[in-house]
Amino acid sequence: GPLNGIPRETGYDITVASEVMAILALTTGLKDIRQRLARIVVGSTYDGNPVTAEDLKCAGSMTVLLKDAIKPNLLQTIEHTPCFVHAGPFANIAHGNSSILADQIAIKLGDYVVTESGFGADCGAEKFMNIKCRYSGLKPNAVVIVATIRALKMHGGVFEFIPGKGVDRELMTRPDVEGVIRGCANLEKMIENMKLFGVPVVVAINRFDTDSKEEIDAVRERSLTAGAEDAVESDVWLNGGNGGLELAEAVMKAADKKSEFRFLYPLDWPIKKKIEEIATKIYGADGVEYLPEAEDKIELYTKQGFDKLPICMAKTHLSLSHDPNLKGRPTGFIVPIRDVRASIGAGFLYPLLGTMRTMPGLPEVPAGTKVDIDENGLDFDMLESKL
C-alpha cells in the first residue's frame, strides 16, 4: 500500500536452471554473451514494457564476471581421450545441453563429436533440436538413445521408483522379459520422437551384470521394429573403450546415412501452437490446458514481441507426461500449463508444466544442518563423527 510500498513476489531457482547458466551454454563468444546478458528481463514497467539488465546497467559487469567462464574446460578420460566439460543447464527446466562453444571447438579438432543432452528424448534431446541447433547452426548426423534394462522394467511396472526412497533391488535385477517388453513402449516413443527430426537413431543398451540375454534381445527387437538403425550392447563401464567398439561402429554407420534434419515447429507460430505441438507430438498428450497465470503471461509476452522465441518446456524427467507417476507411454492425458516464464537473454520461453518446481531436488534435511565447529576451531560433519 501507499505507506509500506509494493511487496515483491520472488523466489529461488536452482543455479543449473537459471537464465545465466542457459546463456553460458548457448553463447558463441564474448560479444554474444554481452548481448544476451543485456537482454535479460527482470520485470515490466507500469505500461507493460520490459525492464532489462541493460536498463539497470548490470550487463557489463556480469560479462566481466563470466569472461573466463565461457572458455570450455578441457579434460581427458581415463583412456586419455579429450573431453570438454562445459556448462550445466538442467534439462527438466532449462535446455539441458553442454555448451555450443565446446561443440564448435570439438568439431574443429576431431572426426566425430559426441555431445550429451540431459534426461530423455522428451527433455534434453527435444531442446537440443529446437533450441540449441537453432542458435548454433549445428545439425546432428545421428542420435544415440541410452537405455537400461532396469529403467525399462521400471516403466513396465516391475518395480516402483521414488526418488530418495530407494528401490526393490530383487525386483529390479530379477529377469523379467515381459516387464521389459512392456517398458519398451517408453523407448519406442523416444525413438519416434527423434525420428520426427529426420535424424537416424541408434539405441545403446547400457548393460549390467544382472541383465539376461533374453531381455537384451527383446530390447533390440523392439528398437529395430520402432525404426532404430541398430540397438547395440554397451559394456564401457566394465571394459572401457573396448566395451563400446561395437556401439561406436554402429553410430559411425548411422552417421554416414543421409540426415534430413528438421525442426519440430517454425518460430513464427503463436506461443500456444508451439507449446501444443511439443505436448502432442513429443509427449503424446491429447491437448493442453492453460491456467489463468499462464494465459496472462502469454498475452504479455506476445505484446512485448517475445512470441517468436522457441519453447523450453519445464517438466518432470520421470515420465513422458507432466505427471511423474505416469510411466511407460501414457495416453489420454491433458498437459496443464500453470505459468510461462521468459528467458529472453537465453532466447526461449519456458512454460511450467503441472507441479514442476524450479528449485528441485532438495533433501528433507539440508546438509548444512549437519556441519558444525568445535572449541578448537575444527569443523566436522556431525553425522560422520557419530559413525
DRENLOVO-11731 format. One record per residue (C-alpha): residue in three letters; x, y, z. Coordinates in steps of 0.25 Angstrom, whole numbers, plus 5000, padded with zeros to 4 digits. Layout:
BEGIN
ALAXYZ ...
# end
This chain:
BEGIN
GLY500050005000 PRO500450155000 LEU501150145014 ASN501950015012 GLY502150014997 ILE501949894988 PRO502349754992 ARG503149684982 GLU502849544980 THR504049464977 GLY504749324979 TYR505949244977 ASP506349164964 ILE507449054965 THR508649104959 VAL508649004948 ALA507249054944 SER507649194944 GLU507649284932 VAL509049324933 MET509449174933 ALA508649154920 ILE509349284914 LEU510649224917 ALA510349094910 LEU509649164898 THR510749274895 THR511649274884 GLY512649374889 LEU512949504897 LYS512149594889 ASP510949504888 ILE510949474903 ARG510949624906 GLN509749644897 ARG509049524903 LEU509249574917 ALA508749714913 ARG507449654909 ILE507149584922 VAL505749634926 VAL505549664941 GLY504149724941 SER503249814934 THR502949964935 TYR501550014939 ASP501150014924 GLY501649874921 ASN502949904915 PRO504149804919 VAL505249854928 THR506549784924 ALA507949764931 GLU508449874921 ASP507449974926 LEU507949944940 LYS509449964936 CYS509749824940 ALA510149754927 GLY511549804926 SER511949754940 MET511249624938 THR512049604925 VAL513349634933 LEU513049524943 LEU512749424932 LYS513949454923 ASP514749334927 ALA513549244930 ILE513149244915 LYS514449164912 PRO514149014911 ASN514948924921 LEU515848824914 LEU515948694922 GLN516348554918 THR515648424920 ILE516348304928 GLU516748254914 HIS517448394911 THR516448444900 PRO516048584900 CYS514748634907 PHE514148774908 VAL513248794921 HIS512548924920 ALA511248984926 GLY510148904933 PRO508748954930 PHE507748854935 ALA506948784924 ASN505648774932 ILE505548934934 ALA506648994925 HIS507048934911 GLY507948824917 ASN509148824908 SER510648854908 SER511148984902 ILE511149024888 LEU512549074889 ALA513048934894 ASP512348864882 GLN512848964872 ILE514348954877 ALA514248804877 ILE513748794863 LYS514948864858 LEU515848774866 GLY515248634864 ASP514648544853 TYR513448514862 VAL512848584873 VAL511948524884 THR511048634891 GLU510148604903 SER508648644904 GLY508148624918 PHE507048534922 GLY506148464911 ALA505848494897 ASP504548574902 CYS505448674910 GLY506948704906 ALA506848644892 GLU505648714888 LYS506248844893 PHE507548814886 MET506848804873 ASN505848924875 ILE506749024883 LYS508248984882 CYS508248954868 ARG507549084864 TYR508649164871 SER509849084868 GLY509549054853 LEU509948914856 LYS509248794851 PRO509348654857 ASN509748534848 ALA509148434857 VAL508548414871 VAL508948314882 ILE507848274892 VAL508348214904 ALA507448104911 THR507648014922 ILE506847884925 ARG506647944939 ALA505948074934 LEU505047994924 LYS504647904936 MET504248024944 HIS503448074932 GLY502847934930 GLY502347944945 VAL503247834950 PHE503647924962 GLU503448064967 PHE504448164967 ILE504248284976 PRO505448384977 GLY506148374990 LYS505348254995 GLY506148144989 VAL505648024980 ASP505347884982 ARG506747824977 GLU506247684976 LEU505147724966 MET506047824959 THR507047714956 ARG506247584954 PRO506047544940 ASP504647594935 VAL504547594919 GLU503047624919 GLY503347744928 VAL504447794919 ILE503547784907 ARG502447864914 GLY503447974917 CYS503947974903 ALA502748054900 ASN503448174906 LEU504748144898 GLU503948134885 LYS503348274887 MET504748324890 ILE505148264876 GLU503948324869 ASN504248464875 MET505648464870 LYS505148424856 LEU504248544856 PHE505448624854 GLY505948534842 VAL507148484849 PRO507648334849 VAL507548274863 VAL508448164870 VAL508048104883 ALA509148084893 ILE508747974903 ASN509648004915 ARG509847864921 PHE509847824935 ASP510347684940 THR508947644944 ASP508347674930 SER507947544923 LYS508147514908 GLU506647494906 GLU506447634912 ILE507447704903 ASP506947624891 ALA505547674894 VAL506047824894 ARG506847804882 GLU505647744874 ARG504647854879 SER505647964876 LEU505847914862 THR504347904860 ALA504148044864 GLY505148094854 ALA506548104860 GLU507648074851 ASP508247984861 ALA508247944876 VAL509547904882 GLU510047864896 SER511047954903 ASP512047904913 VAL512848024915 TRP512648024930 LEU513347894930 ASN514347884919 GLY514548034916 GLY514648074901 ASN514747934897 GLY513347914902 GLY512848014893 LEU513447984880 GLU512247914874 LEU511348034878 ALA512348134872 GLU512348054859 ALA510848054859 VAL510848204862 MET511848234851 LYS511048154841 ALA509748234845 ALA510448364844 ASP510848334830 LYS509448314826 LYS508748434820 SER508148524831 GLU506848604827 PHE506948694840 ARG505748784842 PHE505148864854 LEU503848824860 TYR503248964858 PRO503549094852 LEU503849214861 ASP502749304855 TRP501649214861 PRO500849264872 ILE501349234886 LYS500149134889 LYS500349064876 LYS501749034879 ILE501448984893 GLU500348894887 GLU501248834876 ILE502248794887 ALA501248744896 THR500448654886 LYS501548614877 ILE502748594887 TYR501948554900 GLY500748484893 ALA499748574900 ASP498248594896 GLY498448744898 VAL498848864907 GLU498148934918 TYR498549084922 LEU498349134936 PRO498049284937 GLU499449324940 ALA499949254928 GLU498949324920 ASP499349454925 LYS500849434922 ILE500549384908 GLU499749514905 LEU500849594912 TYR502049534904 THR501249544891 LYS501049684893 GLN502549704897 GLY502949634884 PHE503549514890 ASP502549414884 LYS503549374873 LEU504549304882 PRO504649154883 ILE503949084895 CYS504749014906 MET503748924914 ALA503948914929 LYS503448774932 THR503848654940 HIS504848554935 LEU504148434941 SER503048424931 LEU502748454917 SER501648534922 HIS501548654933 ASP501248554943 PRO502448474949 ASN501448354953 LEU501048324938 LYS502148224934 GLY502348154920 ARG501548224909 PRO500448294915 THR499248334907 GLY497948414909 PHE498548524917 ILE498448674917 VAL499648754920 PRO499448874930 ILE500249004928 ARG500249074941 ASP501149184937 VAL502049234926 ARG503349304929 ALA504349374920 SER505849354918 ILE506049464907 GLY507549464909 ALA507649314907 GLY506649324896 PHE505449244900 LEU504149244907 TYR503949134918 PRO502549084922 LEU502449014935 LEU501648884934 GLY500848834945 THR501548844959 MET502948854953 ARG503748934962 THR504949024958 MET505748984971 PRO505648834970 GLY506448724977 LEU506448784991 PRO506748685002 GLU505848665014 VAL506948705023 PRO507948815018 ALA509448765018 GLY509848895025 THR509048855037 LYS510048745040 VAL511248835039 ASP511848895052 ILE513148945058 ASP513748905072 GLU514448995082 ASN515848975075 GLY515349035062 LEU515248895055 ASP514048885046 PHE513348745045 ASP512248665040 MET511348625052 LEU510848505044 GLU512248455041 SER512648475056 LYS511548395061 LEU511848285052 
# end
